[in-house]
Amino acid sequence: MATFSSSFFCLHPPTLHQQTSNTIRTKSLKRTKPKSLTIVSGGYDIRKEEIVIVGAGIAGLSTAVSLHRLGVRSVVLEQAESLRTGGTSLTLFKNGWKVLDAMGVGDELRSQYLEIQGMVIKTENGRELRSFNFKEEDQNQEVRAVERRTLLETLAKQLPLDSISFSSKLANIEKQEDGETLLELDNGSRISSKVVIGCDGIRSPVAKWMGFPEPKYVGYCAFRGLGDYPDGQPYESQVSYVYGRGIRAGYVPVSPTKVYWFVCFNSPTPGPKITDPSVLKKQTKELIKKWPSELLNIINATPDDTIIRTPLVDRWLWPGLSPPVSSGGAVLVGDAWHPMTPNLGQGACCALEDAVVLVQKLVPALKAGPTFIEDALRSYQNERWLRIFPMTVRANVVGAILQWENPVVCAIRDNVLVPKLIKLGPMLEHTNFECDPLLQNKV
């Protein structure tokens, strides 16, 4: 049972980065035979760059900041007109904070968000099953829910002003005879790069070009939102979970005025995309109308335009069957490589980990030549796969267990599994991660 117990304090719904990345569509994106090009039609010269990062989400910006800290310039291509800073929050555990500290932004973020002291698990009728205090098990544990908007803006501020190229949607990728990768944007401009880092989310065009299949729907969806309390929110600094039959929910204070919440529910299909926020709020409240009023009160305090409904997906990186994470000078980071269900609360943390591990291996190899770069990317894959694949599987299994609908099985969960068998230590083990500081250099 300890194998599954780590899920009981995670925040389930995916980050907005996962959701907004779903909108990327590049029908013309395909592998083509290598070409040697110097000038393209329409008068666009080929622009040469050493490192191009596709996507200005958490993975992309953290990779760019890590490179910048080590004195390496990169260009970030973002298809949107500006940073996509809408949405709710994400949970960062001690592994995520170690990476943010290595990047030099941890303390700035800490000052704005509450530290979560523990968690409580209840049934849908309000009966408390178990409570935990994080520090009692691990004095170094650190849990905070951070608004995605603030995280992205904080990372972007660390970069030179010309680092992010907005309105730059990828249209095509080609491998050139000289070993570099040619990127064509939908405005016709072209960039040739020694290294291309795909950070473009769960529907990643770069991953598709590299041969990765579409992520698979896991059988349940999530509503989520951010309750707003201008005069101060009234809740304790803990994660509160409610388990029902085929439905689970939770909420956690983010700041003195914000409370993040989610409702996760079984659905045989992802269902139609709904954009009307009032409909989303109505559907959410209908799911939990008989539950304790505390969660309903938070949903009522949520601005309609922050509520999101997202189908949950993942992709398992089977050894020997999945494509390699790198192809020549192209490599993937974060959700583009390993989308996982958020049942361990590790999606954003793993993207941050990916970024710093990749950069620490890549930077020394840049001046040594293509062979050394390829060796560095393979080393990145070998190190990260050992952590990512088991975590993806574990998150999937945990989610399946927590979404049980059978009343007998749910009774076992509520009367035996949660109150008697769960231990806090195994619940926190996946947050162990060591991260060397990135030395500050000016580019």
N, C-alpha and C positions, 0 to 999 in steps of 0.2 A: 504493500500500500504506500510505502514511503516514496516509491517512484512517482506516484501520481499526486502526492500531497502538495507539491509546490504551486499548484494552480489556485489554491484557495484564497490567495490574497492578490491575484493579478487583476488588472483592469482590462476587460475583455475586448471592447471594440477596437478596431484598427485605427491607426493614425489617419489624419486627413490626407497625409502624403499618399497613403495607399489608395484612398478613394479618388483623389483628384488625378492620380496617375492613370486611373482607368479610362480617362477621357482621351488619352493620347491615341491617335490612330494614324498609321502611316502605311497605307495600302501599297505604296510603291517601294516600301523598304524591302530590299532583297539583296542577297549576295550576287555579285556580278564578277565577271572575269577581271583580273587585274588589268589596269590601264595605266599608261604613262601619260600624264596630262600636265600642261603648263598654263594654257589659257582655255577658258570655257566659253560656250556660246553666251551671248548677251553681254559680253565685255567684262565679265568678272574674272579677275586674277585669282589664282589659288593662293590663299593665305596660309602661311606656314606657322604652326604652333608646336611646341614641345609636348604639352599636355592639354587635352580638352576633356572637360567633364560635362556629361550630358545630364541635365536635371539639377535644379536649384532647390531641392528639398533638403531634408536633414542629412541624408547620405552625401549628396553633392556638396553642400556647403561645408560640412565637417571635413570632407576630403580636401577641399580647396583651402580651408583654414590650416589644416595640418601641413599641407605642402608649403603654404606661406610661412608658417612658423619655422620651417627648415630652409627657408630662403629660395624656394622654387616657385616660379610663376605658373599659373594655370588660367585657362579661360573656361568659364561655366556657361553653357548654353541652356537657356530657359525659354520654353515655348510661350509662356504667359507674358503679359505686358509688364508685370511687376511680380514681386514675391507673392506667392499664394498664401496669404497669412490669415485666411478665414479659418473657421472651425473651432474645435474645443481644445483639449489638452492631451498630454501623454504622460505616462508614468516613467520616472527614471529611478533606478535602484543604484546601489553603490558602484556597480561597474560602469554605468553611464556617467556618474559624477566623476569617477577617476579619469575618464577620457576628457570630459569638459575641463577638469582641472589641468590636464596635460596641455590642452589648447589655450588655457589662460582665461576662460570665461566662466568657470564654475562659481566663483564668489559673486559675480555680478548677478547671476541667475538665482543663487541661494537667497539673496537679500530680498527677492520679490515673492517667494513662494514658501508655504508652510512645510515644515518637516512633519511627515506622517509618523505617529508614534507606534501605531499598532493596527489591529484589525479585529472585527467582530463578525461572526457568521450567524445568521438567523434563518428560520423557516419562513414561508410565506404568511403564516399566521402570527408571526412576531416572536416565536420562541427562540431564545438564544441557545445556540449549539456549542459555541466555543469562542474564546477571545485569546489574542496573543499580543505580546509586546515585542517589537523587533529587537530592541537593544538588549533584552534579557538573554537572547540567544547569541547575538553578534553585536558587540559594542561598536563595530565599524560600519554597521548597516546604515544606509541613508536612503530614505524613500521620500520623494516629493513629486507631486503632479505639477507639470509645467505647461503653460499655454504654448501651443505650437507657434503662434504668431511671434511671441517674445523670443523663443528659441531661435527661429529663423532670422529675425532681425538682429539679434545679438551676434550670431555667427557672421551674418553679412557685413556687419560693421567692422569686423576684423580684416576685411579684404580691401585691396586698393579699389578705387572707384570704378575702374574700367574692367574689373574681373568678371562681372556678370553681364552677359549679353542677352537682354530680354527680346521677346518677339522673335526667337530663333528656334523655329520648329524643324526638327530633323525630317528630311524627306528620303534620303538614300545614303547607304554606306557601301563603300567599295574598298577592297584591298589592292594596293598599288604594287607595282613590280619592285619598288625600292623598299618594300616592307612596311611603309607607313600606311595609315588608314585615311581614306578620303571621305569627308562628310559633306553632303550637299544639303543645304537648307531649302525650305520651301520658297524663299525669295530668290533662289538661284545662286546665291553665293556659295563658295566652296572653301573648305579648310582641310589642309593636309596635316596630320598630327602623328608624332612618334608614338604617343600613348593616348588611347581613348578610354575613359573610365565611365561606364554606364551606371548612372545613379538615377534612372528614370522610372522607378517604381514598378509595381507588380505587373503592369502591362507593358513592360519595357521593350521598345523597338530594338534596342541594342541586343537585349537577350534573345529576342526573336531572330535577329540576324545571325546570332551565334548558335542557333539551333535548339534553344530551350523551348519546351512546350508551354502552353498557357497554364496558369495556375488552376487548380481544381477547387470547385465549390465544395464545402465540407458539410453542408446540410443545415446550417443555421445562419441567421442574420442578426444585426445589432442596430438598435436605435441608440443615439447618444446625444448629449447636449451639455450646455454649461449654464447652470443656474446663476442668476445675477442678483446680488443683494447690496445695493448701493449704501445702505445704512449698516452693513455688517452682517455676515452669515452666522447662524447660531450653532453650527455643528462642531462636535469634537474633532480633533485632528487625528482621525483614524479612518481606515477603509471599512465601510459597512457593506456586507454582502447579504443578499436574500436569495435563497434557493427554493424554487418551486418545481413543478413537473414539466420538463421541456422548456422552462423559462428560468432565467436567473438574472439578477440585477444587482447594481451596486452604486454607491456614491462615495465621494471623497472631497473634502475641502481642498481647494487649490491655493487660495489666497484669502485674506480677510473678507473679500467681497464676492468670491466665485466658488461654486461647487460643481464639480464634474459628476455626471451620472451616465449610466448605460442600462439598457434592457436588451438581453440576448434571448432569442426565441427560435425554436425549430421551424423550418420551412422546407418542403420537399424541393422547391426550386428557388432561385434568387428572386423571382417575381419581377414585376414591372418597375422601372425606375420612376419614383415619385419625387417631384420637385416642389410641390406645394407644401410649405412648412406647416401650415395649419392642419393639413391632412396627416402629416407625419406625427404631429403632437397628439392628435386625436387617436391615431392608431396605437401609439405608445401607451396612452392612458387607458385605453380599452384592455390592453394586455394585463395590466396590473390593478385594475379597478377595485379588486377585492383584497388587495394587499394593504399593509399598514400605510397610513396616510403620509408618513414622513417623505417617502419617495415621490408620491403624487404632488406634495407641496413644492418639492424642488423642481419638478417638471413644470408646474404652473408658474414658477418664478423664472423660467427659461425663455429668453427671447425666441420667437418662432424661427427666425432666420439662422439660428445656430444649431437647429436639430437636423440630424443626418441619419439616413438609413443605409446600411452597407452590408452586402453579402460577404461572408468571411471565406477566404480561400487560403490555400498553401501550395507549395511545390516541394516534393521530397527529392533530395539530391542523392539518388541511388548510386552506390559505388560501382564504377565500371559501366553504368548505363546512362547516367546523365552526362551532358556535354561538359567539357572542362570550363572552368570559370574564366580562362583567358584564351584568346586566339590571336597569336602574333602579339601585337601591342594593344589589343583590346581586352578589357577586364571589367567585371561587374562588382558592385558594392551594394549592400543593403537589400531592400525588397526586390530590386531588379534580379538579384541572384537567388535569394532564399526567402521569398514571402512565407510567413508563418502565421498561424492563428495566434491571436494575442493572449492566449490562456496562461502564459507565464509572464506577461507584462514585459517582454524582452525585445519587441520589434525595433524600437528606437535605440535601445541600448546596444543591440547587436550591430546596427548600422554605424553607430559611433565607434564601436570596437573595430569593425571592418576597416573604417577609414584610417584609424591610427596605425593598425597593423600593416595595411597595404603601403602607406606612405613611408613608414620606417624601413620597409624592405625595398621599396622602389627608388627612393632618392639616391642611395649610394650607387645604384646600378645605372643611373641615367647617363653618366659620363663614360661609362665603361663599354657601352655598345649594345646592340639589339640582343645578342645572346645572353648577356647578363641581365637585361630587362626581362626576358622570357623566363630566366631562372628565378628571378625575384617574384614574378607573378605566380609561378608554380609553387614556390615556397609559401606565398600567401594563401593559395588554395589549400595546400596540404595542412597548414596550421589551422585555418578557419573551418575547414570541412569537419575536422574532428570535434569541433564545438557546435557547429551549426546543424549538422544532420541529426544528431541525437536530440538536440533541443527542439527542432521542428517536429520530429516524431512524437516526442513527449508532449508538446503543446497540443498536438492533434488528439492524442489519446485522452489527455486530461479534459479537453473540451467535450469529447464524446461522452465521457463519464458524467460530466456535470450537466449535460443536456438530456439525461435519462428521463423518460416519461413514465415508465412502468411504476405503479404505486408501491409494489412490494420492494423493488430495487431502491426506490427513493426513500422508503422507510428504513432500509438498511443503512443507506447513506446518512440519514438524519439521526439515527439512534445508535449506530455502531461506528461507522467510518469516521465521521467528523468529530463526534465528542470523545471517542476513545482511542482511535488508532493514529490520528494525524500527529506528527511531530514537527516542531518548528524548524529544526536543523535542516532536514531534507528539503523543506519548503524554500530555503534560502540559498541552497548550494549552487544553483545556477547563476547567482549574482557574483560569484568569486571570479575576479579577473585582475591581473596585474598589468599596469600600463606605465611605461617609462615616460618621463616628461619630455615634451618637445622643446628643444632649445630655441629661444627667441632669436630670430634673425630678421634684419630688414632687407627687403627685396629692392 
